Amino acid sequence: MLRAIGGTVLGCVAAVAIVWAVEMASSTAFPLPMDVKDPARLGDMMDDIPLAAKLCVVGGWWLGTAFGGWLANAVGRARWPALAVGVLMTASVVVTIATLPHPLWMQIAGVLGPLAIAGLLWRPRRA
């Protein structure tokens, strides 16, 4: 049990690191057209961000969940740690969406994607 919990923590750390790396790469490839420290403009910012940058963000959420869940299961030697990573990644996406408005397609992909990926990683063992 302790190994599975450790795997879950490691998987979550890896997932967050991957999301951060993908978003940093995306912001380098697609610099934001405004100063992000201006809170009055944050709501308008999403309209100015290119579609490719938005796809990178969603891809980072999915990639982070996939690798973090896989790592959690591998280290934890169980099936449920990937579900925990998926639920925690979904929760972080919900907080992000609540903090900064995102297009509807990003909201749907950000909530359903990590849960679906975690569900795929939690496949029943074959007999």
Backbone torsions as a table, in degrees:
resi	resn	phi	psi	omega
1	MET	NA	-42.4	179.3
2	LEU	-63.7	-36.5	177.9
3	ARG	-64.2	-40.5	179.3
4	ALA	-66.2	-38.5	177.8
5	ILE	-66.9	-43.3	176.5
6	GLY	-61.4	-40.0	177.1
7	GLY	-63.3	-38.8	178.4
8	THR	-64.0	-45.1	178.9
9	VAL	-62.7	-45.5	179.0
10	LEU	-62.3	-41.5	178.1
11	GLY	-63.0	-40.3	178.3
12	CYS	-66.0	-42.0	178.3
13	VAL	-62.5	-43.8	179.0
14	ALA	-63.9	-41.4	-179.8
15	ALA	-62.0	-45.8	179.9
16	VAL	-64.4	-40.4	179.1
17	ALA	-62.9	-39.8	179.2
18	ILE	-67.7	-44.1	178.0
19	VAL	-59.4	-45.1	179.5
20	TRP	-60.7	-46.0	-178.5
21	ALA	-63.5	-43.2	179.6
22	VAL	-65.4	-41.6	179.9
23	GLU	-68.8	-34.2	176.1
24	MET	-67.5	-42.3	177.2
25	ALA	-63.7	-40.7	179.0
26	SER	-64.8	-41.6	-179.2
27	SER	-71.4	-23.0	174.3
28	THR	-75.8	-42.6	-179.9
29	ALA	-72.2	-34.8	-178.3
30	PHE	-128.2	80.5	-177.9
31	PRO	-59.6	143.1	178.9
32	LEU	-66.0	139.8	-175.9
33	PRO	-80.0	8.7	-176.5
34	MET	-151.8	172.6	176.7
35	ASP	-80.4	117.6	-177.0
36	VAL	-75.0	-7.0	179.1
37	LYS	-85.2	-2.5	178.5
38	ASP	-92.0	99.5	-174.9
39	PRO	-64.1	-24.4	-179.5
40	ALA	-69.2	-24.6	-177.4
41	ARG	-99.6	-4.8	-176.3
42	LEU	-60.5	-37.8	179.7
43	GLY	-64.9	-32.5	-180.0
44	ASP	-83.7	-13.7	-173.1
45	MET	-61.4	-38.9	-176.1
46	MET	-59.7	-31.7	179.1
47	ASP	-68.3	-25.4	-176.8
48	ASP	-92.1	-9.6	-177.6
49	ILE	-83.7	133.0	-179.6
50	PRO	-64.9	153.7	179.8
51	LEU	-58.1	-39.8	-179.1
52	ALA	-60.2	-38.4	178.4
53	ALA	-67.0	-39.7	178.0
54	LYS	-65.2	-39.5	177.5
55	LEU	-64.3	-36.5	176.7
56	CYS	-62.7	-41.3	179.5
57	VAL	-62.7	-48.9	179.1
58	VAL	-63.0	-41.5	176.8
59	GLY	-60.6	-37.2	176.6
60	GLY	-64.6	-40.8	176.6
61	TRP	-60.4	-44.3	-177.9
62	TRP	-70.4	-45.4	-179.3
63	LEU	-63.8	-42.5	178.0
64	GLY	-61.0	-42.9	178.5
65	THR	-65.0	-43.5	-178.0
66	ALA	-63.9	-50.6	-178.2
67	PHE	-70.9	-42.6	179.2
68	GLY	-62.0	-41.2	177.9
69	GLY	-66.9	-42.3	177.8
70	TRP	-61.4	-46.1	-179.6
71	LEU	-63.6	-41.9	179.4
72	ALA	-60.6	-44.0	178.6
73	ASN	-66.6	-40.7	-177.9
74	ALA	-66.0	-46.0	-179.9
75	VAL	-72.1	-42.3	-176.9
76	GLY	-77.0	-12.6	-178.1
77	ARG	49.7	43.7	178.3
78	ALA	-148.1	174.4	-179.8
79	ARG	-98.8	-25.7	-172.5
80	TRP	-77.0	-23.4	-179.7
81	PRO	-57.2	-33.0	178.0
82	ALA	-64.5	-35.7	176.8
83	LEU	-63.9	-41.7	179.0
84	ALA	-62.9	-42.8	177.6
85	VAL	-62.4	-43.9	179.5
86	GLY	-61.9	-42.6	179.4
87	VAL	-66.5	-42.8	179.4
88	LEU	-67.4	-37.4	176.4
89	MET	-66.3	-40.4	177.1
90	THR	-62.3	-41.5	178.1
91	ALA	-62.0	-40.1	179.1
92	SER	-67.9	-35.0	176.2
93	VAL	-65.6	-41.6	178.9
94	VAL	-62.0	-41.7	177.5
95	VAL	-63.7	-42.3	178.3
96	THR	-61.4	-44.5	-179.8
97	ILE	-66.1	-36.7	178.6
98	ALA	-70.1	-30.1	-179.2
99	THR	-78.8	-40.9	-175.5
100	LEU	-131.9	124.5	-178.1
101	PRO	-61.1	135.2	178.0
102	HIS	-123.7	154.8	174.8
103	PRO	-60.5	155.4	-177.0
104	LEU	-57.8	-40.4	-178.6
105	TRP	-63.5	-34.5	177.4
106	MET	-70.0	-36.5	178.6
107	GLN	-63.4	-46.5	-179.3
108	ILE	-65.3	-47.6	-179.3
109	ALA	-65.4	-33.8	-179.0
110	GLY	-74.1	-27.2	179.3
111	VAL	-90.9	-47.4	-175.6
112	LEU	-77.8	-34.3	-177.5
113	GLY	-59.0	-57.1	179.8
114	PRO	-60.0	-37.1	178.2
115	LEU	-66.1	-41.1	178.6
116	ALA	-65.8	-41.4	179.7
117	ILE	-64.5	-44.3	178.5
118	ALA	-63.2	-37.9	176.9
119	GLY	-63.3	-37.2	177.4
120	LEU	-67.7	-35.4	179.0
121	LEU	-73.5	-21.4	178.1
122	TRP	-98.1	62.1	-179.5
123	ARG	-90.2	146.3	177.8
124	PRO	-61.3	145.7	177.7
125	ARG	-69.4	143.4	178.8
126	ARG	-82.6	144.1	-178.5
127	ALA	-77.6	NA	NA
